[in-house]
Amino acid sequence: MAWALAKRIATAIRAGFDHHYRRYRAMTAGAWQRFENADWAAVQGASRECIGYYDRHVDTTIADLRAEFGIRELDEPLWRRVKVEYLRLLPEHRQPELAETYYNSVFCHLFHRAYYNNEFIFVWPVLSTEHLESETPNFRCYYPTRDGFAQVICEILSSFEFRLPFPAIRRDLRHLIRAIRTRFPSGGERHQNFQLAVLSRVFYRNKGAYIIGKAINGADQIPFVIPILNDESGGLYVDTLLTGNDELSAIFSFSRAYFMVDTEVPAAVVEFLQPLMPHKGKAELYTAIGLHKFGKAEFYRSFLKHLHYSSDGLVVAPGIRGMVMCVFTLASFPYVFKVIKDRFPSPKTTTRETVRQKYQLVKLHDRVGRMADSWEYSDVAFPRERFSDALLTQLREEAASSLAIEGDQVIIKHLYIERRMRPLNLYLESANAEQREHAIREYGDAIKQLAAANIFPGDLLFKNFGVTRQGRVVFYDYDEICYLTECNFREIPQAPFPELEMADEPWYTAAPGDVFPEEFATFLLTDPRIRACFLAHHRELLDAAWWRSRQEGIRQGHLEDVFAYPAQRRFQRA
């Protein structure tokens, strides 16, 4: 009887996952049509909807289980059997790793944290995905040495689901062949088995479609990306050719929105991508292709494994201590852990719930390569012995409501995990003249690109921005973030008496939402070297009229182009 009940429960959870993934694939499969229709509002709406799919389906599955089986408290023998029965349903499954994670989500929402161990959930994956394949090939191979690059490129472009034509295909071919000759080995250096392997599905994000592949030249594998854009007049065109793992990594950056890609076997896509981006783990790649819940599970597994094989301690993160978050890190692990404080000192007036809403806003919004993504966790157990005394003291004093100590474990009830970056203020302190100018240009570009996406950071201090491994400046402090269209950008009124300009207090009043861009110079540009760089490249950021013009464009429905690659890499369309 117990065996039959366990099988029914396992089957119900599997059915819940299958329903979720069918719906998810239906949404991603519609990406090509939204792209070809140039329906950018629908693109953004679908992206937000996909992110919320998972939690909604988990909630529905839990409600169904409670209604059908009357589940309230944990029956340990029964749920050990449920896990076994669930595993028996997965050997022929095309997404077993995702199905295991779905099971974990259901169980962890039903029962207490004390049972979050491998006896009841899949702390470690059971089924291998290494040799999983979809019914149709995951990638296609092309042979330029046999058929010629022009013919191969035409075959690649015509092999996808595009319905719109390429009106200037001859120009696109010329650009691509010229770029290939420049960036790939010459004909004499090619291995006799030189070939192009191209993923069978297009990756869609924002206003672009991306064809992703690799050139195989003997033992070498060279990644490449062909971005396709819609000219919004009934045709498509090739925008550039990107090659090498750094340029591919920039496309898959943690600071960009998730791709929409319809895949029957996501493990096969990740297996194709991982050798091309050795700096990115599976967690980041699953997250980048829109499967952020499995990415979150995979990340935690990698963290547990790292703890097992390392011995350094968790310490307070370097930099200026924030007013809203306690931030700590592990020197040997390239991430930071952020816990919301219990109380915020003046002048902060926000609340813990508002901070959580800000982070969710970033998760759902187009991050345009300028806002760090984060994984949100609850009830995370850390070994007590790895905490420095200073860190534990800070958490007890500033975030006690999020902290529990149980035996040899420290439990953080709620936290965010982000890729570690060097704070921009610390970077500037040691930068030479060339590095300083590059960083300030990047800083201003980050603010402008966020504005293009209808985001105002709120707090523009350098300490709230980080510098990535590739030298990009990314925003990561979200407690004052808001939509650009919510702000009221004003010029500072003229002082009625000249003496008032020297007073300690301003002679003008500011209402909630008022922003005075002229004031940015006062607290940002105190260093004359930084001031000179900023004014040379981004003077308009101090002009309220510039900000109002950005607002007007957004209100009229204009979605600006923000590219995941330098403008100089784009092909000329003339």
LOFIRO-443464 format. One record per residue (C-alpha): residue in one letter; x, y negated, z. Coordinates in steps of 0.1 Angstrom, whole numbers, always signed. Layout:
residues N
res->A&u->X&v->Y&w->Z
...
END
This chain:
residues 574
res->M&u->+0&v->+0&w->+0
res->A&u->+28&v->-24&w->+10
res->W&u->+46&v->-15&w->-22
res->A&u->+16&v->-23&w->-44
res->L&u->+10&v->-56&w->-26
res->A&u->+47&v->-66&w->-30
res->K&u->+45&v->-58&w->-67
res->R&u->+13&v->-79&w->-71
res->I&u->+30&v->-109&w->-54
res->A&u->+61&v->-105&w->-75
res->T&u->+41&v->-103&w->-106
res->A&u->+22&v->-135&w->-97
res->I&u->+54&v->-154&w->-91
res->R&u->+68&v->-142&w->-124
res->A&u->+36&v->-152&w->-141
res->G&u->+39&v->-187&w->-125
res->F&u->+74&v->-191&w->-139
res->D&u->+64&v->-179&w->-174
res->H&u->+35&v->-203&w->-175
res->H&u->+58&v->-232&w->-164
res->Y&u->+85&v->-223&w->-190
res->R&u->+60&v->-220&w->-219
res->R&u->+46&v->-255&w->-210
res->Y&u->+82&v->-268&w->-208
res->R&u->+91&v->-254&w->-242
res->A&u->+60&v->-268&w->-257
res->M&u->+70&v->-303&w->-246
res->T&u->+106&v->-299&w->-258
res->A&u->+95&v->-284&w->-291
res->G&u->+75&v->-316&w->-297
res->A&u->+107&v->-338&w->-295
res->W&u->+113&v->-337&w->-332
res->Q&u->+79&v->-351&w->-341
res->R&u->+82&v->-380&w->-315
res->F&u->+117&v->-387&w->-330
res->E&u->+105&v->-387&w->-366
res->N&u->+74&v->-408&w->-357
res->A&u->+98&v->-433&w->-340
res->D&u->+73&v->-432&w->-310
res->W&u->+99&v->-443&w->-284
res->A&u->+72&v->-449&w->-257
res->A&u->+61&v->-413&w->-261
res->V&u->+98&v->-401&w->-260
res->Q&u->+102&v->-418&w->-226
res->G&u->+69&v->-406&w->-213
res->A&u->+77&v->-370&w->-223
res->S&u->+111&v->-372&w->-206
res->R&u->+95&v->-383&w->-173
res->E&u->+68&v->-357&w->-176
res->C&u->+93&v->-328&w->-181
res->I&u->+112&v->-338&w->-150
res->G&u->+80&v->-334&w->-129
res->Y&u->+68&v->-301&w->-145
res->Y&u->+88&v->-278&w->-123
res->D&u->+76&v->-290&w->-89
res->R&u->+40&v->-292&w->-101
res->H&u->+41&v->-256&w->-113
res->V&u->+58&v->-244&w->-81
res->D&u->+30&v->-261&w->-61
res->T&u->+4&v->-244&w->-82
res->T&u->+20&v->-210&w->-78
res->I&u->+21&v->-215&w->-40
res->A&u->-15&v->-225&w->-39
res->D&u->-25&v->-194&w->-59
res->L&u->-5&v->-171&w->-37
res->R&u->-21&v->-185&w->-6
res->A&u->-55&v->-182&w->-21
res->E&u->-51&v->-147&w->-34
res->F&u->-30&v->-131&w->-7
res->G&u->-37&v->-152&w->+23
res->I&u->+0&v->-159&w->+29
res->R&u->+7&v->-179&w->+60
res->E&u->+36&v->-164&w->+80
res->L&u->+66&v->-143&w->+68
res->D&u->+61&v->-106&w->+68
res->E&u->+98&v->-96&w->+66
res->P&u->+95&v->-60&w->+53
res->L&u->+70&v->-71&w->+27
res->W&u->+91&v->-100&w->+14
res->R&u->+122&v->-79&w->+12
res->R&u->+102&v->-56&w->-10
res->V&u->+88&v->-85&w->-30
res->K&u->+123&v->-96&w->-39
res->V&u->+131&v->-60&w->-51
res->E&u->+99&v->-59&w->-72
res->Y&u->+106&v->-93&w->-87
res->L&u->+140&v->-82&w->-97
res->R&u->+125&v->-52&w->-115
res->L&u->+106&v->-77&w->-137
res->L&u->+136&v->-95&w->-150
res->P&u->+160&v->-71&w->-169
res->E&u->+143&v->-79&w->-203
res->H&u->+136&v->-115&w->-195
res->R&u->+151&v->-143&w->-217
res->Q&u->+155&v->-167&w->-187
res->P&u->+163&v->-145&w->-157
res->E&u->+185&v->-171&w->-140
res->L&u->+157&v->-197&w->-142
res->A&u->+132&v->-171&w->-130
res->E&u->+154&v->-163&w->-99
res->T&u->+156&v->-200&w->-91
res->Y&u->+118&v->-203&w->-94
res->Y&u->+113&v->-175&w->-70
res->N&u->+137&v->-192&w->-45
res->S&u->+117&v->-225&w->-48
res->V&u->+84&v->-206&w->-41
res->F&u->+98&v->-188&w->-11
res->C&u->+116&v->-218&w->+4
res->H&u->+84&v->-239&w->+2
res->L&u->+65&v->-211&w->+19
res->F&u->+88&v->-202&w->+48
res->H&u->+113&v->-215&w->+73
res->R&u->+149&v->-223&w->+66
res->A&u->+160&v->-196&w->+89
res->Y&u->+152&v->-171&w->+61
res->Y&u->+171&v->-188&w->+33
res->N&u->+196&v->-160&w->+29
res->N&u->+203&v->-133&w->+3
res->E&u->+181&v->-108&w->+21
res->F&u->+150&v->-129&w->+10
res->I&u->+161&v->-152&w->-18
res->F&u->+187&v->-152&w->-46
res->V&u->+215&v->-171&w->-29
res->W&u->+237&v->-154&w->-55
res->P&u->+223&v->-144&w->-90
res->V&u->+218&v->-107&w->-95
res->L&u->+214&v->-104&w->-133
res->S&u->+241&v->-113&w->-157
res->T&u->+233&v->-137&w->-185
res->E&u->+266&v->-133&w->-204
res->H&u->+252&v->-113&w->-233
res->L&u->+217&v->-127&w->-235
res->E&u->+206&v->-136&w->-270
res->S&u->+174&v->-150&w->-285
res->E&u->+155&v->-133&w->-313
res->T&u->+168&v->-159&w->-337
res->P&u->+206&v->-166&w->-337
res->N&u->+217&v->-192&w->-311
res->F&u->+241&v->-207&w->-337
res->R&u->+249&v->-205&w->-374
res->C&u->+283&v->-203&w->-391
res->Y&u->+294&v->-222&w->-422
res->Y&u->+325&v->-217&w->-442
res->P&u->+339&v->-249&w->-457
res->T&u->+370&v->-233&w->-473
res->R&u->+346&v->-211&w->-493
res->D&u->+317&v->-234&w->-501
res->G&u->+332&v->-269&w->-497
res->F&u->+325&v->-295&w->-471
res->A&u->+299&v->-314&w->-491
res->Q&u->+277&v->-283&w->-497
res->V&u->+282&v->-271&w->-460
res->I&u->+271&v->-305&w->-447
res->C&u->+240&v->-305&w->-469
res->E&u->+232&v->-270&w->-456
res->I&u->+236&v->-280&w->-420
res->L&u->+214&v->-311&w->-424
res->S&u->+187&v->-291&w->-442
res->S&u->+187&v->-262&w->-418
res->F&u->+169&v->-281&w->-390
res->E&u->+133&v->-291&w->-385
res->F&u->+137&v->-326&w->-400
res->R&u->+107&v->-335&w->-422
res->L&u->+118&v->-371&w->-430
res->P&u->+143&v->-374&w->-459
res->F&u->+179&v->-387&w->-458
res->P&u->+174&v->-415&w->-484
res->A&u->+212&v->-423&w->-485
res->I&u->+224&v->-388&w->-483
res->R&u->+253&v->-395&w->-507
res->R&u->+266&v->-423&w->-485
res->D&u->+262&v->-401&w->-454
res->L&u->+282&v->-373&w->-471
res->R&u->+310&v->-397&w->-480
res->H&u->+312&v->-410&w->-445
res->L&u->+312&v->-375&w->-430
res->I&u->+338&v->-361&w->-454
res->R&u->+361&v->-391&w->-449
res->A&u->+357&v->-387&w->-411
res->I&u->+363&v->-349&w->-413
res->R&u->+395&v->-354&w->-433
res->T&u->+407&v->-379&w->-408
res->R&u->+399&v->-360&w->-376
res->F&u->+401&v->-323&w->-386
res->P&u->+432&v->-304&w->-398
res->S&u->+441&v->-308&w->-434
res->G&u->+434&v->-279&w->-458
res->G&u->+470&v->-266&w->-457
res->E&u->+468&v->-262&w->-419
res->R&u->+435&v->-245&w->-418
res->H&u->+433&v->-209&w->-407
res->Q&u->+420&v->-185&w->-433
res->N&u->+389&v->-179&w->-411
res->F&u->+382&v->-217&w->-406
res->Q&u->+345&v->-221&w->-400
res->L&u->+319&v->-244&w->-384
res->A&u->+296&v->-229&w->-357
res->V&u->+265&v->-251&w->-352
res->L&u->+239&v->-247&w->-325
res->S&u->+205&v->-238&w->-341
res->R&u->+185&v->-264&w->-322
res->V&u->+188&v->-302&w->-323
res->F&u->+193&v->-320&w->-291
res->Y&u->+170&v->-350&w->-287
res->R&u->+174&v->-380&w->-263
res->N&u->+160&v->-415&w->-264
res->K&u->+162&v->-427&w->-301
res->G&u->+188&v->-401&w->-313
res->A&u->+190&v->-365&w->-325
res->Y&u->+223&v->-347&w->-320
res->I&u->+236&v->-318&w->-340
res->I&u->+262&v->-300&w->-319
res->G&u->+288&v->-276&w->-331
res->K&u->+325&v->-266&w->-331
res->A&u->+351&v->-261&w->-357
res->I&u->+369&v->-228&w->-353
res->N&u->+404&v->-229&w->-367
res->G&u->+422&v->-197&w->-357
res->A&u->+424&v->-198&w->-319
res->D&u->+415&v->-235&w->-317
res->Q&u->+379&v->-247&w->-311
res->I&u->+372&v->-284&w->-318
res->P&u->+339&v->-297&w->-307
res->F&u->+319&v->-320&w->-329
res->V&u->+286&v->-340&w->-327
res->I&u->+267&v->-355&w->-356
res->P&u->+242&v->-381&w->-343
res->I&u->+211&v->-386&w->-365
res->L&u->+191&v->-418&w->-362
res->N&u->+157&v->-429&w->-375
res->D&u->+157&v->-461&w->-396
res->E&u->+120&v->-466&w->-386
res->S&u->+111&v->-471&w->-423
res->G&u->+106&v->-434&w->-432
res->G&u->+141&v->-421&w->-434
res->L&u->+170&v->-406&w->-414
res->Y&u->+207&v->-413&w->-415
res->V&u->+239&v->-400&w->-401
res->D&u->+253&v->-425&w->-376
res->T&u->+288&v->-411&w->-370
res->L&u->+309&v->-381&w->-363
res->L&u->+323&v->-374&w->-328
res->T&u->+350&v->-349&w->-321
res->G&u->+369&v->-335&w->-292
res->N&u->+359&v->-326&w->-257
res->D&u->+361&v->-361&w->-243
res->E&u->+336&v->-375&w->-268
res->L&u->+313&v->-345&w->-264
res->S&u->+316&v->-349&w->-226
res->A&u->+306&v->-386&w->-229
res->I&u->+274&v->-375&w->-248
res->F&u->+267&v->-350&w->-219
res->S&u->+276&v->-375&w->-192
res->F&u->+259&v->-373&w->-157
res->S&u->+250&v->-410&w->-162
res->R&u->+227&v->-403&w->-192
res->A&u->+191&v->-390&w->-195
res->Y&u->+185&v->-353&w->-200
res->F&u->+183&v->-339&w->-235
res->M&u->+152&v->-324&w->-249
res->V&u->+162&v->-291&w->-265
res->D&u->+138&v->-262&w->-272
res->T&u->+157&v->-231&w->-262
res->E&u->+145&v->-195&w->-256
res->V&u->+178&v->-185&w->-240
res->P&u->+194&v->-214&w->-222
res->A&u->+222&v->-193&w->-209
res->A&u->+234&v->-188&w->-245
res->V&u->+234&v->-225&w->-251
res->V&u->+254&v->-231&w->-220
res->E&u->+278&v->-204&w->-229
res->F&u->+284&v->-221&w->-263
res->L&u->+289&v->-255&w->-247
res->Q&u->+311&v->-247&w->-217
res->P&u->+344&v->-239&w->-235
res->L&u->+340&v->-272&w->-254
res->M&u->+338&v->-293&w->-221
res->P&u->+361&v->-276&w->-196
res->H&u->+357&v->-304&w->-171
res->K&u->+319&v->-296&w->-168
res->G&u->+306&v->-267&w->-148
res->K&u->+274&v->-247&w->-156
res->A&u->+255&v->-268&w->-131
res->E&u->+261&v->-300&w->-151
res->L&u->+254&v->-284&w->-185
res->Y&u->+221&v->-268&w->-174
res->T&u->+211&v->-302&w->-159
res->A&u->+221&v->-321&w->-191
res->I&u->+198&v->-299&w->-212
res->G&u->+169&v->-307&w->-190
res->L&u->+170&v->-277&w->-166
res->H&u->+179&v->-297&w->-136
res->K&u->+164&v->-275&w->-110
res->F&u->+186&v->-246&w->-120
res->G&u->+215&v->-270&w->-123
res->K&u->+208&v->-279&w->-87
res->A&u->+208&v->-243&w->-76
res->E&u->+240&v->-235&w->-96
res->F&u->+257&v->-265&w->-81
res->Y&u->+250&v->-254&w->-45
res->R&u->+264&v->-219&w->-54
res->S&u->+296&v->-235&w->-67
res->F&u->+298&v->-256&w->-35
res->L&u->+294&v->-225&w->-13
res->K&u->+321&v->-208&w->-33
res->H&u->+344&v->-238&w->-30
res->L&u->+339&v->-239&w->+8
res->H&u->+350&v->-202&w->+9
res->Y&u->+382&v->-209&w->-9
res->S&u->+392&v->-242&w->+6
res->S&u->+401&v->-255&w->+40
res->D&u->+401&v->-293&w->+39
res->G&u->+376&v->-312&w->+60
res->L&u->+345&v->-333&w->+52
res->V&u->+353&v->-370&w->+59
res->V&u->+338&v->-404&w->+56
res->A&u->+341&v->-415&w->+20
res->P&u->+367&v->-443&w->+14
res->G&u->+355&v->-478&w->+6
res->I&u->+333&v->-504&w->+22
res->R&u->+307&v->-488&w->+44
res->G&u->+272&v->-492&w->+30
res->M&u->+242&v->-506&w->+49
res->V&u->+218&v->-479&w->+37
res->M&u->+237&v->-447&w->+33
res->C&u->+262&v->-426&w->+52
res->V&u->+285&v->-413&w->+25
res->F&u->+310&v->-384&w->+30
res->T&u->+331&v->-363&w->+8
res->L&u->+355&v->-334&w->+6
res->A&u->+389&v->-344&w->-10
res->S&u->+392&v->-311&w->-29
res->F&u->+356&v->-313&w->-43
res->P&u->+347&v->-341&w->-69
res->Y&u->+314&v->-351&w->-53
res->V&u->+300&v->-373&w->-26
res->F&u->+272&v->-366&w->-1
res->K&u->+248&v->-394&w->+8
res->V&u->+224&v->-395&w->+38
res->I&u->+199&v->-423&w->+43
res->K&u->+205&v->-441&w->+76
res->D&u->+178&v->-443&w->+103
res->R&u->+180&v->-481&w->+105
res->F&u->+192&v->-508&w->+81
res->P&u->+209&v->-540&w->+94
res->S&u->+199&v->-574&w->+83
res->P&u->+194&v->-587&w->+57
res->K&u->+182&v->-553&w->+44
res->T&u->+144&v->-550&w->+47
res->T&u->+138&v->-518&w->+29
res->T&u->+126&v->-485&w->+44
res->R&u->+137&v->-449&w->+41
res->E&u->+107&v->-440&w->+20
res->T&u->+114&v->-469&w->-4
res->V&u->+150&v->-458&w->-8
res->R&u->+138&v->-423&w->-17
res->Q&u->+114&v->-439&w->-43
res->K&u->+143&v->-458&w->-58
res->Y&u->+163&v->-426&w->-63
res->Q&u->+133&v->-410&w->-79
res->L&u->+129&v->-440&w->-102
res->V&u->+165&v->-435&w->-114
res->K&u->+158&v->-397&w->-119
res->L&u->+129&v->-405&w->-141
res->H&u->+143&v->-435&w->-160
res->D&u->+166&v->-437&w->-189
res->R&u->+200&v->-441&w->-173
res->V&u->+217&v->-453&w->-205
res->G&u->+250&v->-440&w->-194
res->R&u->+252&v->-465&w->-166
res->M&u->+235&v->-449&w->-136
res->A&u->+248&v->-418&w->-118
res->D&u->+224&v->-389&w->-116
res->S&u->+220&v->-372&w->-83
res->W&u->+208&v->-339&w->-69
res->E&u->+184&v->-341&w->-40
res->Y&u->+185&v->-314&w->-13
res->S&u->+167&v->-306&w->+19
res->D&u->+179&v->-286&w->+49
res->V&u->+215&v->-280&w->+37
res->A&u->+237&v->-261&w->+61
res->F&u->+274&v->-270&w->+64
res->P&u->+300&v->-252&w->+86
res->R&u->+305&v->-274&w->+117
res->E&u->+343&v->-268&w->+117
res->R&u->+347&v->-287&w->+84
res->F&u->+333&v->-320&w->+98
res->S&u->+358&v->-346&w->+110
res->D&u->+350&v->-361&w->+144
res->A&u->+347&v->-395&w->+128
res->L&u->+321&v->-383&w->+103
res->L&u->+301&v->-364&w->+128
res->T&u->+301&v->-394&w->+151
res->Q&u->+289&v->-417&w->+123
res->L&u->+261&v->-393&w->+114
res->R&u->+249&v->-390&w->+150
res->E&u->+249&v->-428&w->+154
res->E&u->+235&v->-438&w->+121
res->A&u->+215&v->-409&w->+107
res->A&u->+204&v->-388&w->+137
res->S&u->+170&v->-381&w->+123
res->S&u->+186&v->-363&w->+93
res->L&u->+210&v->-343&w->+115
res->A&u->+206&v->-310&w->+134
res->I&u->+234&v->-288&w->+149
res->E&u->+225&v->-251&w->+152
res->G&u->+254&v->-230&w->+166
res->D&u->+283&v->-233&w->+142
res->Q&u->+263&v->-251&w->+115
res->V&u->+254&v->-287&w->+108
res->I&u->+221&v->-290&w->+91
res->I&u->+215&v->-321&w->+70
res->K&u->+177&v->-324&w->+65
res->H&u->+178&v->-346&w->+35
res->L&u->+207&v->-358&w->+13
res->Y&u->+218&v->-367&w->-22
res->I&u->+249&v->-354&w->-40
res->E&u->+266&v->-374&w->-68
res->R&u->+297&v->-371&w->-89
res->R&u->+325&v->-389&w->-71
res->M&u->+339&v->-421&w->-87
res->R&u->+364&v->-446&w->-76
res->P&u->+346&v->-477&w->-63
res->L&u->+351&v->-506&w->-87
res->N&u->+363&v->-530&w->-59
res->L&u->+391&v->-505&w->-49
res->Y&u->+400&v->-500&w->-86
res->L&u->+403&v->-537&w->-92
res->E&u->+426&v->-541&w->-62
res->S&u->+453&v->-520&w->-78
res->A&u->+446&v->-526&w->-115
res->N&u->+471&v->-542&w->-138
res->A&u->+460&v->-570&w->-162
res->E&u->+449&v->-546&w->-190
res->Q&u->+430&v->-523&w->-166
res->R&u->+414&v->-553&w->-150
res->E&u->+401&v->-567&w->-182
res->H&u->+388&v->-533&w->-194
res->A&u->+370&v->-528&w->-161
res->I&u->+354&v->-562&w->-161
res->R&u->+342&v->-558&w->-197
res->E&u->+328&v->-524&w->-187
res->Y&u->+311&v->-539&w->-156
res->G&u->+294&v->-566&w->-177
res->D&u->+284&v->-541&w->-204
res->A&u->+269&v->-519&w->-177
res->I&u->+247&v->-547&w->-164
res->K&u->+236&v->-556&w->-200
res->Q&u->+228&v->-520&w->-209
res->L&u->+208&v->-516&w->-177
res->A&u->+189&v->-547&w->-186
res->A&u->+182&v->-533&w->-220
res->A&u->+166&v->-503&w->-202
res->N&u->+145&v->-527&w->-180
res->I&u->+166&v->-522&w->-149
res->F&u->+180&v->-548&w->-126
res->P&u->+206&v->-534&w->-101
res->G&u->+197&v->-560&w->-74
res->D&u->+230&v->-559&w->-57
res->L&u->+258&v->-567&w->-82
res->L&u->+287&v->-564&w->-58
res->F&u->+317&v->-544&w->-72
res->K&u->+315&v->-519&w->-44
res->N&u->+282&v->-506&w->-58
res->F&u->+297&v->-496&w->-91
res->G&u->+322&v->-468&w->-97
res->V&u->+348&v->-460&w->-124
res->T&u->+346&v->-426&w->-140
res->R&u->+374&v->-403&w->-152
res->Q&u->+371&v->-418&w->-187
res->G&u->+372&v->-454&w->-174
res->R&u->+334&v->-461&w->-177
res->V&u->+318&v->-483&w->-151
res->V&u->+286&v->-468&w->-136
res->F&u->+262&v->-481&w->-110
res->Y&u->+254&v->-458&w->-81
res->D&u->+238&v->-478&w->-52
res->Y&u->+200&v->-478&w->-57
res->D&u->+184&v->-493&w->-26
res->E&u->+178&v->-527&w->-43
res->I&u->+172&v->-515&w->-78
res->C&u->+140&v->-527&w->-96
res->Y&u->+125&v->-531&w->-130
res->L&u->+139&v->-562&w->-148
res->T&u->+104&v->-573&w->-156
res->E&u->+96&v->-576&w->-119
res->C&u->+122&v->-603&w->-114
res->N&u->+118&v->-641&w->-117
res->F&u->+150&v->-655&w->-131
res->R&u->+154&v->-692&w->-122
res->E&u->+179&v->-720&w->-127
res->I&u->+191&v->-736&w->-95
res->P&u->+173&v->-769&w->-92
res->Q&u->+193&v->-801&w->-91
res->A&u->+200&v->-813&w->-55
res->P&u->+181&v->-844&w->-46
res->F&u->+212&v->-857&w->-28
res->P&u->+248&v->-849&w->-38
res->E&u->+257&v->-841&w->-1
res->L&u->+232&v->-812&w->-1
res->E&u->+254&v->-793&w->-26
res->M&u->+281&v->-790&w->+2
res->A&u->+256&v->-780&w->+29
res->D&u->+257&v->-745&w->+45
res->E&u->+221&v->-738&w->+36
res->P&u->+207&v->-741&w->+1
res->W&u->+184&v->-771&w->-7
res->Y&u->+160&v->-749&w->-27
res->T&u->+137&v->-721&w->-16
res->A&u->+135&v->-686&w->-30
res->A&u->+104&v->-664&w->-32
res->P&u->+105&v->-626&w->-32
res->G&u->+117&v->-615&w->-66
res->D&u->+135&v->-648&w->-74
res->V&u->+169&v->-643&w->-89
res->F&u->+194&v->-672&w->-96
res->P&u->+220&v->-659&w->-120
res->E&u->+242&v->-689&w->-115
res->E&u->+248&v->-676&w->-79
res->F&u->+265&v->-645&w->-93
res->A&u->+297&v->-664&w->-98
res->T&u->+298&v->-675&w->-61
res->F&u->+300&v->-640&w->-47
res->L&u->+315&v->-621&w->-77
res->L&u->+341&v->-643&w->-92
res->T&u->+362&v->-655&w->-63
res->D&u->+394&v->-640&w->-78
res->P&u->+405&v->-664&w->-106
res->R&u->+418&v->-634&w->-127
res->I&u->+385&v->-617&w->-125
res->R&u->+366&v->-649&w->-131
res->A&u->+386&v->-656&w->-163
res->C&u->+379&v->-621&w->-177
res->F&u->+342&v->-623&w->-168
res->L&u->+336&v->-657&w->-184
res->A&u->+355&v->-646&w->-215
res->H&u->+332&v->-616&w->-221
res->H&u->+300&v->-620&w->-201
res->R&u->+293&v->-657&w->-194
res->E&u->+257&v->-653&w->-205
res->L&u->+250&v->-631&w->-174
res->L&u->+251&v->-664&w->-154
res->D&u->+224&v->-679&w->-176
res->A&u->+188&v->-674&w->-164
res->A&u->+175&v->-680&w->-200
res->W&u->+195&v->-650&w->-212
res->W&u->+178&v->-628&w->-186
res->R&u->+143&v->-642&w->-195
res->S&u->+149&v->-634&w->-232
res->R&u->+157&v->-597&w->-222
res->Q&u->+124&v->-596&w->-203
res->E&u->+105&v->-610&w->-232
res->G&u->+118&v->-583&w->-255
res->I&u->+108&v->-556&w->-231
res->R&u->+73&v->-570&w->-227
res->Q&u->+69&v->-570&w->-264
res->G&u->+77&v->-533&w->-265
res->H&u->+112&v->-536&w->-281
res->L&u->+135&v->-507&w->-271
res->E&u->+171&v->-517&w->-276
res->D&u->+196&v->-493&w->-290
res->V&u->+221&v->-481&w->-265
res->F&u->+246&v->-457&w->-279
res->A&u->+266&v->-429&w->-261
res->Y&u->+297&v->-438&w->-281
res->P&u->+316&v->-470&w->-290
res->A&u->+300&v->-493&w->-316
res->Q&u->+332&v->-492&w->-337
res->R&u->+327&v->-454&w->-342
res->R&u->+295&v->-460&w->-361
res->F&u->+295&v->-456&w->-399
res->Q&u->+288&v->-487&w->-420
res->R&u->+253&v->-485&w->-436
res->A&u->+260&v->-509&w->-464
END
